[in-house]
Amino acid sequence: MEAIKKLKQRDSSIELFRIITMLIIVAHHYTVNSGVLSEINHDNILSVNSLFSLLWGWGGKTGINCFVLITGYFMCKSNITLKKFLKLFLEVEFYNIVFCFIFLFTKYEPFSIKELIKAVLPFYGIGAGFTNSYLVFFCFVPFLNILIKAMDEKKHRNLLLVCLITGSVLQTIFIAPNAFTYIGWFMVIYFIGSYIRLYRAEWFSNKKWWTIAAGVTILLSLLSVIAEAIAYYVLKLDVHPWYYYVEDSNKILATVTAVSLFVFFKNLKLKYNPIINTIAASTFGVLLIHSNSDTMRQWLWKDTLNNVGAFHTDMFIVHEICSVVGIYIICTIIDIGRIYLIEKPVFKLIDKASDKELRKH
């Protein structure tokens, strides 16, 4: 029993990576979902508040790649069971329905059949949002694993080259239309994560090289944001190209930065830490809570925290940091409560019912 328990205790390197990645995503949402970007103009673009805000929100799409890389790394040698999918599906449904009815009963949002359907049907808007797309992508994992097992390293590598050229390089350098929806791009990232797991172990274990790679790619990502801000000011541009090289998950910098960070954290080899792992188990819940819907974004960032109002004060940076950390802590506490008060009891009953049914046969 002790041996089985140790096998289930995943080391905390990747779990810490989950936490940091979600903090980056919440910071991204602070900037892009609150109306702060619309406050930045030619007159204030080089101010401390503007530049810090732009840099604060750089990593949302990179963070999405990070999460899918984790899925590819671990799931390529595992199986998607009905229980795993049901846990994911019910978690999404729980928060969708709960917040939909909270906003309806408090009359913060008028009743809408469309919004009710969106809450009940988590696959609404496939291809547009992360959560819905991830649920559908999750259903493809068993079939992706069959393909991965059928390929040798050369074929796997060639598949990655074709996907990255058509799905990332062309879109970044030549501004070509996207070759993939979110679901298709998640499959590409899944192939990258599985390649890291299956091949070139010595190369992917070079701590020094990947530490440098992680630092350089983060620096390049941040410099690209600053360069776009300077270009906007100097050239008097009418558009706001703040995040071109990281604005979507398939952009080159968003991809290579995610890969570099993932391998860096994988190589840390931290010992099992129950606190880190418990907090990390709720990262998806943090996402589902704070970015639940357009109504949640309006209530959280615009009405409650008033990010735009804070932007025009000297305390803006403090407001940014405290808001992101506070949201992460509150959402984590809520999701840990959901896990222990609802998910665990429900699946304990399901397991008992399944065992009882198996004994009959």
KEKE-3310 file (N, C-alpha, C; in steps of 0.2 Angstrom, whole numbers, plus 5000, padded with zeros to 4 digits):
npx = (5004:5010:5019:5011:5005:5016:5018:5007:5010:5014:5029:5033:5037:5031:5019:5021:5024:5011:5004:5011:5009:4995:4994:5000:4991:4980:4985:4986:4972:4968:4973:4968:4955:4948:4947:4957:4967:4961:4963:4975:4985:4992:4997:5000:5007:5021:5021:5024:5013:5006:5016:5020:5007:5005:5016:5013:5002:5007:5007:4996:4991:5003:5002:4991:4996:5006:4998:4992:5004:5008:4997:4999:5012:5010:4998:5001:5006:4996:4978:4963:4950:4932:4929:4939:4936:4923:4925:4931:4922:4910:4915:4917:4903:4898:4903:4898:4884:4882:4887:4879:4866:4868:4871:4859:4849:4853:4850:4859:4862:4851:4838:4841:4839:4849:4860:4858:4857:4871:4877:4872:4876:4891:4899:4896:4900:4912:4929:4931:4933:4944:4940:4929:4934:4945:4938:4932:4944:4950:4943:4948:4961:4963:4963:4974:4984:4985:4989:5002:5008:5010:5019:5037:5052:5057:5046:5037:5044:5044:5031:5028:5036:5029:5017:5020:5026:5015:5006:5011:5023:5020:5009:5015:5026:5022:5009:4998:4982:4975:4979:4973:4960:4957:4956:4962:4975:4978:4980:4992:5001:5000:5006:5019:5022:5021:5032:5042:5041:5044:5055:5073:5078:5090:5094:5083:5085:5095:5099:5106:5105:5092:5088:5094:5087:5074:5075:5079:5069:5058:5062:5063:5050:5044:5052:5047:5034:5037:5044:5034:5026:5034:5035:5022:5021:5031:5028:5016:5004:4988:4982:4983:4995:4999:5003:5008:5017:5014:5001:4992:4990:4997:5007:5024:5033:5025:5024:5037:5042:5033:5037:5050:5049:5042:5050:5061:5055:5051:5064:5068:5065:5058:5055:5041:5028:5015:5007:5010:5005:4992:4987:4990:4981:4969:4970:4964:4951:4953:4954:4941:4933:4936:4936:4924:4913:4907:4899:4904:4917:4914:4908:4919:4932:4928:4917:4919:4933:4937:4947:4951:4948:4958:4969:4972:4978:4991:4993:4992:5000:5002:4988:4986:4995:4990:4977:4978:4985:4976:4964:4968:4970:4958:4949:4956:4953:4939:4938:4945:4936:4925:4930:4932:4920:4910:4915:4923:4915:4904:4910:4915:4903:4899:4910:4907:4895:4899:4908:4899:4891:4900:4902:4891:4892)
npy = (4994:5006:5008:5009:5021:5030:5030:5037:5049:5062:5071:5088:5097:5100:5103:5114:5122:5122:5131:5143:5145:5147:5159:5168:5168:5173:5186:5190:5191:5201:5212:5211:5209:5219:5231:5239:5240:5248:5260:5264:5275:5286:5296:5292:5280:5277:5278:5273:5265:5261:5253:5244:5237:5232:5223:5215:5208:5199:5184:5176:5167:5160:5153:5144:5135:5130:5122:5113:5106:5100:5091:5083:5078:5069:5062:5054:5042:5036:5032:5039:5038:5035:5040:5050:5059:5062:5069:5080:5086:5087:5096:5108:5110:5112:5124:5133:5132:5135:5149:5155:5154:5161:5174:5177:5176:5186:5196:5203:5200:5200:5188:5176:5165:5161:5162:5153:5141:5141:5139:5126:5118:5114:5113:5123:5135:5129:5129:5142:5147:5143:5133:5126:5121:5113:5103:5096:5093:5084:5072:5067:5062:5048:5043:5051:5045:5032:5035:5041:5030:5022:5028:5031:5039:5047:5049:5055:5067:5073:5075:5085:5095:5098:5102:5113:5122:5125:5128:5138:5145:5151:5158:5168:5174:5177:5181:5173:5165:5157:5140:5130:5127:5131:5118:5110:5115:5112:5099:5099:5104:5094:5084:5089:5089:5075:5070:5076:5068:5055:5054:5058:5059:5063:5075:5083:5084:5092:5103:5116:5121:5122:5131:5142:5144:5145:5158:5166:5165:5170:5183:5188:5188:5197:5208:5209:5214:5227:5233:5233:5243:5254:5256:5259:5271:5279:5278:5282:5274:5268:5256:5244:5235:5226:5213:5205:5194:5185:5184:5174:5157:5149:5157:5160:5164:5162:5148:5143:5148:5143:5129:5129:5134:5123:5112:5117:5117:5104:5098:5102:5094:5093:5087:5078:5088:5091:5103:5111:5102:5101:5114:5115:5106:5113:5122:5122:5124:5137:5144:5141:5148:5162:5166:5164:5168:5181:5189:5187:5192:5206:5209:5206:5212:5224:5230:5227:5226:5237:5240:5249:5261:5261:5261:5274:5279:5281:5270:5259:5248:5241:5238:5229:5218:5214:5211:5200:5190:5189:5185:5173:5166:5166:5159:5147:5142:5141:5131:5120:5118:5114:5102:5093:5094:5091:5084:5073:5066:5063:5055:5045:5038:5035:5026:5016:5011:5006:4996:4988:4984:4977:4966:4959:4953)
npz = (5000:5004:4994:4983:4986:4985:4972:4967:4971:4964:4959:4963:4954:4941:4946:4953:4942:4936:4944:4944:4930:4929:4937:4928:4918:4924:4927:4914:4910:4919:4912:4899:4899:4905:4900:4902:4892:4882:4887:4885:4876:4863:4871:4883:4882:4885:4899:4916:4921:4909:4902:4912:4913:4901:4900:4911:4906:4897:4895:4893:4882:4880:4892:4890:4881:4889:4898:4890:4885:4897:4898:4887:4890:4901:4898:4886:4889:4896:4899:4894:4904:4907:4920:4922:4912:4915:4928:4924:4915:4924:4933:4925:4921:4934:4938:4928:4929:4942:4943:4933:4938:4950:4945:4939:4949:4958:4950:4943:4930:4916:4913:4901:4887:4879:4887:4897:4890:4886:4898:4902:4892:4889:4878:4870:4858:4853:4848:4850:4863:4877:4887:4882:4870:4875:4882:4871:4864:4873:4872:4860:4864:4867:4853:4848:4855:4850:4837:4840:4846:4835:4827:4824:4830:4820:4811:4820:4823:4811:4808:4818:4813:4801:4806:4814:4805:4796:4805:4814:4810:4797:4801:4810:4803:4790:4791:4788:4787:4801:4802:4810:4822:4840:4845:4835:4836:4850:4848:4841:4851:4860:4854:4854:4868:4870:4863:4870:4881:4876:4868:4865:4878:4885:4879:4882:4896:4899:4910:4911:4898:4896:4906:4901:4889:4893:4900:4890:4880:4887:4890:4876:4873:4882:4877:4864:4866:4872:4861:4852:4858:4858:4844:4841:4847:4841:4827:4826:4825:4821:4826:4839:4842:4853:4857:4847:4844:4853:4854:4851:4854:4844:4839:4836:4847:4858:4858:4858:4870:4879:4878:4882:4895:4901:4900:4908:4921:4922:4923:4936:4946:4959:4976:4982:4987:4998:4999:4988:4978:4982:4980:4967:4961:4960:4949:4937:4941:4946:4934:4928:4937:4938:4925:4920:4912:4901:4909:4921:4919:4917:4930:4939:4934:4930:4937:4951:4954:4947:4937:4927:4933:4943:4935:4932:4943:4956:4962:4954:4950:4962:4964:4953:4956:4969:4966:4957:4964:4975:4969:4964:4976:4982:4973:4973:4986:4985:4975:4981:4991:4984:4979:4990:4997:4987:4975:4979:4988:4979:4969:4976:4979:4967:4963:4973:4968:4956:4959:4966:4955:4947:4955:4955:4942)
capx = (5000:5014:5022:5006:5004:5021:5017:5002:5012:5018:5033:5030:5040:5026:5013:5023:5023:5004:5002:5014:5006:4989:4995:5002:4985:4975:4987:4984:4965:4968:4975:4965:4947:4946:4946:4963:4970:4958:4965:4982:4985:4999:4999:5002:5010:5027:5021:5025:5007:5005:5021:5019:5001:5007:5021:5009:4997:5010:5008:4990:4991:5008:5000:4987:5001:5009:4994:4991:5010:5007:4992:5003:5017:5007:4993:5003:5007:4990:4972:4957:4944:4926:4929:4943:4932:4917:4927:4932:4915:4906:4918:4915:4896:4896:4904:4894:4877:4882:4887:4874:4860:4870:4870:4852:4845:4855:4848:4865:4861:4844:4837:4842:4839:4855:4865:4856:4860:4878:4878:4870:4879:4898:4902:4894:4906:4918:4934:4932:4936:4949:4937:4925:4939:4949:4934:4932:4951:4951:4940:4953:4967:4964:4965:4980:4989:4986:4994:5009:5011:5011:5025:5043:5054:5057:5039:5034:5047:5042:5024:5029:5039:5024:5012:5023:5027:5009:5001:5014:5028:5017:5005:5018:5030:5019:5003:4994:4976:4976:4978:4970:4956:4960:4956:4968:4982:4980:4983:4999:5005:5000:5012:5026:5022:5022:5038:5047:5041:5046:5062:5078:5078:5097:5094:5078:5087:5100:5096:5109:5103:5084:5087:5095:5082:5068:5076:5080:5062:5054:5065:5061:5043:5043:5055:5042:5029:5040:5045:5027:5023:5038:5033:5015:5022:5035:5025:5009:5000:4981:4980:4986:4999:5003:5005:5008:5021:5012:4994:4988:4994:5001:5012:5031:5036:5021:5025:5044:5042:5030:5041:5056:5047:5039:5056:5064:5052:5052:5070:5069:5064:5056:5052:5033:5026:5008:5004:5010:5001:4985:4985:4990:4975:4964:4972:4959:4946:4954:4952:4934:4929:4938:4935:4918:4908:4907:4896:4909:4922:4911:4907:4925:4937:4926:4913:4921:4940:4938:4954:4952:4949:4965:4975:4974:4981:4998:4993:4990:5004:5000:4982:4987:4998:4986:4971:4979:4986:4970:4959:4970:4969:4950:4947:4959:4950:4933:4939:4947:4930:4921:4933:4931:4913:4906:4918:4925:4909:4900:4914:4915:4897:4900:4914:4904:4890:4902:4910:4893:4888:4905:4902:4885:4894)
capy = (5000:5012:5008:5012:5028:5034:5030:5042:5056:5065:5076:5094:5102:5101:5106:5121:5125:5124:5136:5149:5146:5150:5166:5172:5168:5178:5192:5192:5192:5207:5217:5211:5208:5224:5238:5243:5241:5254:5267:5266:5279:5289:5301:5288:5273:5276:5279:5267:5261:5258:5248:5238:5234:5228:5217:5211:5203:5196:5177:5172:5162:5155:5149:5139:5130:5126:5117:5107:5102:5095:5085:5078:5074:5064:5057:5050:5035:5035:5031:5043:5034:5038:5044:5056:5064:5064:5074:5087:5088:5090:5103:5113:5111:5114:5132:5136:5132:5139:5156:5157:5155:5167:5181:5177:5177:5192:5201:5206:5198:5198:5181:5175:5158:5159:5161:5147:5136:5141:5136:5119:5115:5116:5113:5129:5139:5125:5132:5150:5148:5137:5128:5121:5117:5108:5097:5092:5090:5078:5066:5065:5060:5041:5042:5054:5041:5027:5038:5042:5023:5019:5032:5031:5046:5051:5051:5060:5073:5076:5077:5091:5100:5100:5106:5120:5126:5127:5131:5143:5149:5154:5163:5173:5178:5179:5183:5169:5164:5151:5133:5126:5130:5129:5110:5107:5118:5108:5092:5100:5105:5087:5080:5091:5086:5068:5069:5077:5062:5048:5054:5063:5060:5066:5082:5087:5084:5097:5108:5122:5123:5124:5137:5148:5144:5148:5165:5170:5166:5175:5190:5190:5189:5204:5214:5210:5219:5234:5235:5235:5249:5259:5257:5262:5278:5282:5278:5285:5269:5268:5250:5242:5228:5225:5206:5201:5188:5181:5186:5168:5151:5147:5161:5157:5165:5159:5141:5141:5150:5137:5123:5130:5134:5117:5108:5119:5115:5097:5096:5104:5087:5095:5082:5079:5093:5091:5109:5113:5098:5102:5120:5114:5102:5118:5127:5122:5127:5145:5147:5141:5153:5169:5168:5159:5171:5188:5192:5186:5197:5212:5210:5205:5216:5231:5233:5225:5228:5243:5240:5255:5267:5260:5262:5281:5281:5280:5263:5254:5242:5237:5235:5223:5212:5211:5208:5194:5186:5188:5181:5166:5163:5165:5154:5141:5140:5139:5125:5115:5116:5110:5095:5089:5094:5088:5080:5067:5062:5060:5050:5039:5035:5032:5020:5010:5008:5003:4990:4983:4981:4972:4960:4956:4949)
capz = (5000:5004:4987:4978:4988:4983:4965:4966:4973:4958:4961:4963:4949:4936:4950:4954:4935:4935:4949:4941:4924:4931:4939:4922:4914:4928:4926:4907:4910:4922:4907:4892:4900:4910:4897:4903:4885:4878:4890:4883:4869:4861:4876:4889:4881:4888:4906:4920:4922:4903:4901:4917:4912:4895:4902:4916:4903:4891:4894:4893:4877:4882:4898:4887:4878:4895:4901:4885:4886:4903:4896:4882:4893:4905:4895:4881:4892:4900:4896:4896:4907:4908:4926:4921:4908:4919:4933:4920:4912:4929:4935:4920:4922:4940:4939:4923:4931:4948:4942:4929:4943:4955:4942:4938:4956:4961:4945:4940:4923:4915:4911:4893:4885:4876:4892:4900:4885:4886:4905:4902:4886:4889:4871:4866:4856:4851:4844:4851:4870:4879:4891:4878:4865:4879:4883:4865:4863:4878:4869:4855:4867:4865:4846:4847:4858:4845:4832:4843:4847:4828:4824:4827:4832:4814:4809:4825:4822:4804:4810:4822:4808:4796:4810:4816:4799:4793:4810:4818:4807:4792:4804:4813:4799:4784:4793:4785:4791:4805:4799:4815:4828:4846:4846:4831:4839:4856:4846:4839:4857:4863:4850:4857:4875:4870:4860:4875:4886:4873:4865:4867:4886:4887:4877:4886:4903:4900:4914:4910:4892:4896:4910:4897:4884:4897:4902:4884:4877:4891:4888:4870:4873:4885:4873:4858:4869:4872:4854:4848:4861:4855:4837:4841:4849:4836:4820:4827:4823:4823:4829:4845:4841:4859:4859:4840:4844:4859:4855:4851:4856:4839:4838:4837:4854:4863:4858:4861:4877:4883:4878:4886:4903:4903:4901:4913:4927:4922:4926:4943:4950:4966:4979:4983:4992:4998:4999:4981:4974:4983:4977:4959:4959:4959:4944:4932:4944:4946:4927:4927:4941:4937:4918:4919:4907:4900:4915:4927:4918:4919:4937:4942:4933:4928:4942:4957:4955:4944:4934:4923:4938:4946:4930:4932:4950:4957:4966:4949:4950:4968:4962:4949:4960:4974:4963:4954:4970:4979:4965:4964:4983:4984:4968:4975:4992:4983:4972:4986:4995:4979:4978:4996:4999:4982:4970:4982:4990:4973:4965:4981:4978:4960:4964:4976:4964:4951:4962:4967:4949:4945:4960:4952:4936)
cpx = (5004:5017:5017:5005:5009:5021:5012:5004:5017:5023:5031:5033:5035:5020:5015:5022:5016:5002:5005:5011:4999:4989:4996:4995:4980:4978:4986:4977:4964:4968:4970:4957:4944:4944:4952:4967:4968:4960:4972:4982:4992:5002:5002:5006:5017:5027:5022:5019:5006:5010:5021:5013:5002:5011:5017:5005:5000:5008:5002:4990:4997:5006:4996:4991:5004:5005:4993:4998:5010:5003:4996:5008:5015:5002:4995:5004:5001:4984:4967:4951:4938:4926:4933:4939:4926:4919:4928:4926:4911:4909:4916:4907:4894:4897:4900:4887:4877:4882:4882:4868:4862:4868:4862:4848:4847:4853:4853:4865:4854:4844:4838:4843:4846:4860:4864:4858:4867:4880:4877:4874:4887:4902:4900:4900:4912:4923:4935:4935:4940:4945:4933:4929:4943:4945:4933:4939:4952:4948:4944:4959:4968:4966:4972:4986:4990:4990:5001:5012:5013:5017:5031:5046:5054:5051:5036:5037:5045:5035:5024:5031:5033:5019:5014:5024:5020:5005:5004:5018:5025:5012:5009:5022:5026:5011:4997:4988:4978:4974:4973:4965:4960:4961:4962:4975:4983:4983:4991:5004:5005:5005:5019:5027:5024:5029:5043:5047:5044:5053:5067:5079:5085:5096:5089:5080:5093:5098:5099:5106:5096:5083:5089:5090:5075:5069:5076:5073:5057:5056:5063:5054:5041:5046:5050:5037:5031:5041:5039:5025:5027:5036:5026:5016:5026:5032:5018:5004:4993:4979:4984:4989:5002:5006:5006:5011:5019:5004:4989:4993:4998:5006:5019:5033:5032:5022:5032:5045:5039:5034:5047:5055:5045:5045:5060:5061:5052:5058:5072:5069:5063:5053:5044:5032:5018:5004:5004:5005:4994:4983:4985:4984:4969:4965:4967:4952:4946:4952:4944:4930:4930:4936:4929:4914:4910:4904:4901:4915:4920:4911:4914:4930:4934:4922:4916:4928:4941:4945:4955:4952:4956:4970:4977:4976:4988:4999:4991:4994:5003:4993:4982:4990:4993:4980:4972:4980:4980:4965:4961:4969:4962:4948:4950:4955:4943:4933:4941:4940:4925:4924:4932:4924:4908:4909:4920:4920:4905:4904:4915:4909:4897:4904:4911:4899:4893:4905:4905:4891:4893:4904:4896:4887:4900)
cpy = (5006:5013:5011:5019:5033:5035:5036:5049:5059:5071:5083:5099:5104:5105:5113:5125:5127:5130:5143:5151:5150:5157:5170:5173:5173:5185:5195:5194:5199:5213:5217:5211:5213:5230:5242:5245:5247:5260:5269:5269:5282:5294:5298:5282:5272:5277:5272:5262:5257:5252:5242:5234:5229:5222:5212:5206:5200:5188:5173:5166:5157:5150:5143:5134:5126:5121:5111:5103:5098:5089:5080:5074:5068:5059:5053:5043:5033:5034:5036:5038:5038:5043:5050:5061:5066:5069:5080:5090:5091:5096:5109:5115:5114:5122:5135:5137:5136:5147:5159:5159:5161:5174:5182:5179:5183:5198:5205:5205:5197:5191:5181:5167:5156:5158:5155:5141:5135:5138:5129:5115:5117:5116:5118:5133:5136:5129:5139:5151:5142:5131:5123:5117:5112:5102:5093:5089:5084:5072:5063:5061:5052:5039:5045:5049:5035:5029:5039:5035:5020:5023:5030:5038:5050:5054:5056:5067:5077:5079:5084:5097:5103:5104:5113:5124:5129:5130:5137:5148:5154:5160:5169:5177:5181:5181:5179:5167:5157:5145:5129:5130:5129:5121:5108:5109:5114:5102:5093:5100:5098:5083:5082:5088:5079:5066:5071:5071:5056:5048:5059:5064:5064:5073:5086:5087:5088:5103:5115:5125:5126:5130:5143:5149:5147:5156:5169:5171:5170:5182:5192:5191:5196:5210:5215:5215:5226:5237:5237:5242:5255:5261:5260:5269:5282:5283:5281:5280:5270:5262:5249:5235:5226:5218:5202:5194:5183:5181:5180:5162:5148:5151:5158:5158:5162:5151:5139:5143:5145:5131:5124:5130:5127:5112:5110:5117:5108:5095:5099:5099:5089:5088:5083:5083:5093:5097:5112:5109:5099:5109:5119:5110:5107:5123:5128:5126:5135:5148:5147:5146:5160:5171:5164:5162:5178:5192:5192:5192:5204:5214:5210:5211:5224:5234:5232:5228:5235:5245:5247:5261:5267:5262:5270:5284:5279:5273:5258:5248:5238:5234:5229:5217:5210:5208:5201:5188:5184:5184:5174:5162:5161:5159:5147:5138:5138:5132:5119:5113:5112:5102:5091:5089:5091:5083:5073:5063:5059:5054:5044:5035:5031:5025:5014:5007:5004:4996:4985:4980:4976:4966:4956:4951:4945)
cpz = (5000:4997:4982:4980:4985:4975:4963:4968:4968:4961:4960:4958:4944:4940:4951:4947:4934:4938:4945:4934:4925:4933:4933:4918:4918:4927:4919:4907:4914:4917:4901:4893:4904:4907:4898:4896:4881:4881:4888:4876:4868:4867:4882:4888:4884:4896:4909:4920:4915:4901:4905:4915:4906:4896:4907:4912:4897:4890:4894:4888:4878:4887:4895:4885:4884:4898:4897:4885:4891:4902:4892:4885:4897:4902:4889:4883:4897:4896:4899:4898:4907:4915:4925:4917:4912:4925:4929:4918:4918:4932:4931:4921:4928:4941:4934:4926:4937:4947:4938:4934:4948:4952:4940:4944:4959:4956:4942:4932:4922:4912:4903:4892:4882:4881:4896:4896:4886:4893:4905:4897:4886:4883:4867:4864:4855:4847:4846:4858:4872:4882:4886:4873:4869:4880:4877:4863:4867:4875:4863:4858:4866:4858:4845:4850:4853:4839:4834:4844:4840:4824:4828:4828:4826:4812:4814:4824:4816:4805:4813:4817:4804:4800:4812:4811:4797:4799:4814:4814:4801:4795:4807:4808:4793:4785:4789:4789:4795:4802:4804:4820:4834:4847:4842:4834:4845:4854:4844:4846:4861:4860:4853:4864:4875:4867:4866:4880:4883:4870:4867:4874:4888:4885:4881:4894:4904:4904:4912:4903:4892:4901:4906:4892:4887:4898:4895:4880:4881:4890:4881:4869:4876:4880:4867:4860:4869:4866:4851:4851:4858:4848:4836:4842:4843:4829:4820:4824:4825:4827:4835:4844:4847:4859:4852:4841:4849:4859:4854:4852:4851:4837:4840:4845:4859:4863:4861:4868:4882:4884:4883:4894:4905:4904:4907:4920:4928:4925:4933:4948:4958:4969:4980:4989:4992:4997:4992:4977:4975:4980:4969:4957:4957:4953:4939:4935:4945:4939:4926:4931:4938:4929:4915:4913:4906:4906:4920:4926:4919:4926:4941:4941:4932:4934:4949:4959:4952:4941:4931:4927:4941:4941:4930:4939:4951:4960:4961:4950:4957:4967:4958:4952:4965:4971:4960:4959:4974:4975:4965:4971:4984:4979:4970:4981:4990:4979:4976:4990:4990:4979:4984:4998:4994:4978:4973:4984:4984:4970:4970:4980:4972:4960:4967:4972:4958:4953:4964:4961:4946:4949:4957:4946:4938)
residu = (MET:GLU:ALA:ILE:LYS:LYS:LEU:LYS:GLN:ARG:ASP:SER:SER:ILE:GLU:LEU:PHE:ARG:ILE:ILE:THR:MET:LEU:ILE:ILE:VAL:ALA:HIS:HIS:TYR:THR:VAL:ASN:SER:GLY:VAL:LEU:SER:GLU:ILE:ASN:HIS:ASP:ASN:ILE:LEU:SER:VAL:ASN:SER:LEU:PHE:SER:LEU:LEU:TRP:GLY:TRP:GLY:GLY:LYS:THR:GLY:ILE:ASN:CYS:PHE:VAL:LEU:ILE:THR:GLY:TYR:PHE:MET:CYS:LYS:SER:ASN:ILE:THR:LEU:LYS:LYS:PHE:LEU:LYS:LEU:PHE:LEU:GLU:VAL:GLU:PHE:TYR:ASN:ILE:VAL:PHE:CYS:PHE:ILE:PHE:LEU:PHE:THR:LYS:TYR:GLU:PRO:PHE:SER:ILE:LYS:GLU:LEU:ILE:LYS:ALA:VAL:LEU:PRO:PHE:TYR:GLY:ILE:GLY:ALA:GLY:PHE:THR:ASN:SER:TYR:LEU:VAL:PHE:PHE:CYS:PHE:VAL:PRO:PHE:LEU:ASN:ILE:LEU:ILE:LYS:ALA:MET:ASP:GLU:LYS:LYS:HIS:ARG:ASN:LEU:LEU:LEU:VAL:CYS:LEU:ILE:THR:GLY:SER:VAL:LEU:GLN:THR:ILE:PHE:ILE:ALA:PRO:ASN:ALA:PHE:THR:TYR:ILE:GLY:TRP:PHE:MET:VAL:ILE:TYR:PHE:ILE:GLY:SER:TYR:ILE:ARG:LEU:TYR:ARG:ALA:GLU:TRP:PHE:SER:ASN:LYS:LYS:TRP:TRP:THR:ILE:ALA:ALA:GLY:VAL:THR:ILE:LEU:LEU:SER:LEU:LEU:SER:VAL:ILE:ALA:GLU:ALA:ILE:ALA:TYR:TYR:VAL:LEU:LYS:LEU:ASP:VAL:HIS:PRO:TRP:TYR:TYR:TYR:VAL:GLU:ASP:SER:ASN:LYS:ILE:LEU:ALA:THR:VAL:THR:ALA:VAL:SER:LEU:PHE:VAL:PHE:PHE:LYS:ASN:LEU:LYS:LEU:LYS:TYR:ASN:PRO:ILE:ILE:ASN:THR:ILE:ALA:ALA:SER:THR:PHE:GLY:VAL:LEU:LEU:ILE:HIS:SER:ASN:SER:ASP:THR:MET:ARG:GLN:TRP:LEU:TRP:LYS:ASP:THR:LEU:ASN:ASN:VAL:GLY:ALA:PHE:HIS:THR:ASP:MET:PHE:ILE:VAL:HIS:GLU:ILE:CYS:SER:VAL:VAL:GLY:ILE:TYR:ILE:ILE:CYS:THR:ILE:ILE:ASP:ILE:GLY:ARG:ILE:TYR:LEU:ILE:GLU:LYS:PRO:VAL:PHE:LYS:LEU:ILE:ASP:LYS:ALA:SER:ASP:LYS:GLU:LEU:ARG:LYS:HIS)
# end
